[in-house]
Each structure stands twice: as C-alpha cells, then as structure tokens.
Amino acid sequence: HVQLVESGGGVVQSGDSLRIPCVSSGISVSVNDMSWYSETPGKERELVAGITTEGSVNYADSAKGRFTISRDNAWNTLYLQMNNLDPEDTGIYYCRSSRSSWSEIITHWGQGTQVTVSS
C-alpha cells in the first residue's frame, strides 16, 4: 500500500521560511520522479518543483531562487524548503511520485498540507 504523507504546513508571515516534508511508504523516493504541486481556490494544481531519479531538479518561475526540493533516501522523505514566503505562495501543497512501468506511468499523490502566508 502506497502512502505519501505531507506535513509541516501552517500559517506564517510574509518573508518567513518553512520546510515541508513528504514521508513515503510503499515506494522509494529514490526510484521515482518526485515533485511538489500547489493548489489554490479557482486555479488548477500547479507544479512547484520536481526532482528526477537522477537528481535533476526543476522549478516553477515563481519558486526559482526561493524554494529548494530535496530528498533523503535513508528516511524515504521528500522535502520542500521555502524561503522568503509571499502571500502568493498560499495554497495546499501536494507531494507526487511518478514512475514509468511498461506502457503506463504510475502516479501517487499525498493528501496535501495547507500553507498560508499572511502579509
């Protein structure tokens, strides 16, 4: 049974930092492409940051220079370090895993964690 469990969200002030983890069970973060998405009311879920199995990373333009995605293979955990937070960063942050298997892509999502940035 696969579970991705995000935590660490909360209410922070503009300019603050926050690190949110995503603990994986049932799959290994080291052999899956992992990513963080955010969702706000009225908008589609958007990619914030991703890391491939080879360690290549990519970020949304809004996250570049402020956010860092990383993983700890020993703890099977994905992280998103968010610095200099802005009210525009408010949303539910979801962890996602993705792996190719034969002719299909197997994807799992966490339940999300709410991040609220007040001005």
N, C-alpha and C positions, 0 to 999 in steps of 0.2 A: 504494500500500500504506500503510495507516494504522498508525502506531505511537504509543503513549503509553508513555513510559518514566519511571517513578518512580525516585528515588534519594534518598540522604541519610538513610536510616533508620539506626538503631543502638541502642546501649544508653546511656541517660542516667540521671541521678539525678533523683529527685523534686525539683521546683522548677526544673529546668533548662529551657532553651529549645531549640527545634530548628526549622529551616526545611527543608521537603522540596519539591523541585521535581518537576514532571512535564513532560518535554520532549515536544512533539508534532511528529510529522512526518506528512505526508499530509493533514492537516486543519489548519485555522486555529483557534486557541483564541478568536479574536475573533468568529467567526461561529457558534460552538457554545456551548450552555449547558455549563458545566464544573462539576465537583463532585469532592469528596473523600469517600470512604467508608472506614470501618474495619470490620475483621472480627476477632473473637476466637473461639477454640475454643468450640463449643457455642452460639454465637449467630449470628444472621443478620447479613449485611453491613448496616451502618447508615450513613445519611447523616451526615456530619460538617459539611460546609459546601458551599454552592453559589454560583455566580455566573452570572448570565444574560448574554446578549449585550449587554443594555442596561446592565449593570453593577450590577444589583440583587443583593444578597447575602442569604443566609440561613444560619443556624447551628443545629445541634442545641443544646438547652438546656445540655448539658454543655460545649459549646465556646464559648458566648457569654462575651465578656469576656476570653477567654484565647487564642483562635485567630483568625487573620485569613487569609482567602482572597484571593488577588490574581492577576493575570496580567500578563505582559509580552508585549504583542503583537509587539514587534520581535524578541524571541527565541522567540516562539511557545511560551511556557512558562507553566504554571500553578504557583502556589506555595501552600503552607500553612505559615504561621508559627504555631508552637505555643509558647506561653509558660506558665510555671508548671505544667509537666507533672506529672501524677499517675499512680501505678501503674495506675489505672483506664483510662488512655489507651493502655495497651499493646495492640498489635494490628498487623495488616497493613493498611497504608493504600493504598488504590487510587484512582487517578485515573479519571474517567469523562467522556466527552463525549457530548452528546446534541443531535440536530438533527432538526427536522421536515422531511420530504420527501414532498410529496403526501400520501398517506394513511398513511404509516408514520413511525415515529420511528427514526432511525438512531443506534445507541449503540455506543461503543467503550470498552474497558477496558484499563488497563495491567496489568502483571503483579504490581504491588504492591511495597511496601517495608516491612520489619519495623521497628516502633518498640517498643522495650522500655524501660519506665520502672521503675527499681528504687527501693525505698523506703530 
